Amino acid sequence: MAYCLHIERENEVPIALAEWRAAVEKTEGVRIVALAAHTGINPLTGEVLRMQANEGDADVYFSDEQEWQSIFRWHGKSAIFAARFETSETSHPIWRAAVGLAAHLGAVIRGDEGEIYNLVTGNIQKD
């Protein structure tokens, strides 16, 4: 399983679904998933995968490919996405979208191990 990053508030105050949806609407290149299921391709096997969409899941637009891809999974009080890119690559469409969403929500981007990422540099913040 891929390492995941989470858009959440530092003080564990939940992000309401309405707040999340409003942030998605304000963030360029992001939209709420319109379908009842996501599809994707397993990069190792080529197998087509189909997953049930949660209310609040969101797509990101990849201009180079001219396509929308399902990226953000809504989990009731925060959003999660796979870190299949270097976070220091701040021009990556997923990173740009995640930073925009976090900024609109007054949130942080946190790794699976609890580390917080700097929204400007994409590097892990040092205490």
N, C-alpha and C positions, 0 to 999 in steps of 0.2 A: 504494500500500500504506500502511496506517495506521502511525503511529509506535508502536513497541512498548516495553513495559516488561518487565523481567526480575526474577524473584525468584531471587536467588542469594547466595552467601556472598561477602563482600568479599575474602577471601584466596584465592578461586578453589578452595576445597575443595568438591568436588562434594556435592550433596545426593543421598543415596541414595533410590531409589524407595520403599523401605520407610519412610524418614523422611518423605517427601512424603505418602505415603498416610496415615500417622499424623497429620500436621499437618492434612490435609483432614478427617479424622474428628473432630478436636478443634475445628475452626473452624465456628462457626454460619453457616448459609446456604451451605455449600459441600459438594459431594459428588463422588465419582468418577463419571465418565461411565459409564453402564451399557451403552451401545450401541456397536456396532462402527464407527459413523460419526456425524459431526456434520452437522446441516443448518443452514442460515442463509439469509438473504436479502440479496442485494447491494442496499445502500441507494440506489445510483445507477440501477440498471436494473430492480430488482424480481425479478431472476432468482434462482431457488432454487439454492443451492450445497450440494454434498455433499462432505465431506472425511472421509478415513479417520481414525478416532480412534486416538491413541497410548495405550498403557497408561499410566495416571497422569493423563490429561486430566481436567479437573474443570469442573463446572457451578457457577453461582452462582444463588441464588434472588432474584428480583426481586419483592418483596412487592406493589408497586403494580400490577404486571401479573399477579401470582399465577402466575408461571411460572419454570421453570428455563431458563437459557441457557448454552450452552457458551462458556466464557471462557478458561480456562487450558489451554495446550498444554504437555505435558510433553516436555522435550528431553534426557532422559538424565542431566542433572546440575542442571537448573534448570527453571523454568517461565516461560512467556512469555505476555503478554496485550496486546491492542490498547488503546492509550490514546485512546479515543474520548470522553473526558470530561476536564474540568479536574481535575487531581490535587488542586488546592486545595479542591475540592468533597468534603471528607472524609466526608460522609454518603452518598456514592454507593455503592451496593451492591458494585461491583467494587473500589473503593478500600478499603472496610471489610474485604472478604474478603482482599485482597492484604496488607493490614497485619496481619491476624490470622495468616495463613499465614507471613509473614516473621518475625513475633514468635515463633511456635512453633518456627521453624527456626533462629533466630539469624542471620537473613539480612537483606539489604537489598533495596530496590527500585531498580533501575538502569535508566536510559534507554538507547536505542540508541547514543547518543553518549558513554556512560560516566558521565554525571552520576548522582549518588545523590540520592534523594528523602527528605526528612524524613518519617518515618512518622506524626508527629503533625499537621504542618501541610500536608503534601503538596507543599510547595515544594522546589525544588532546594536542597540543602545548600551552604553557602558554606564554603570551606576556611579 
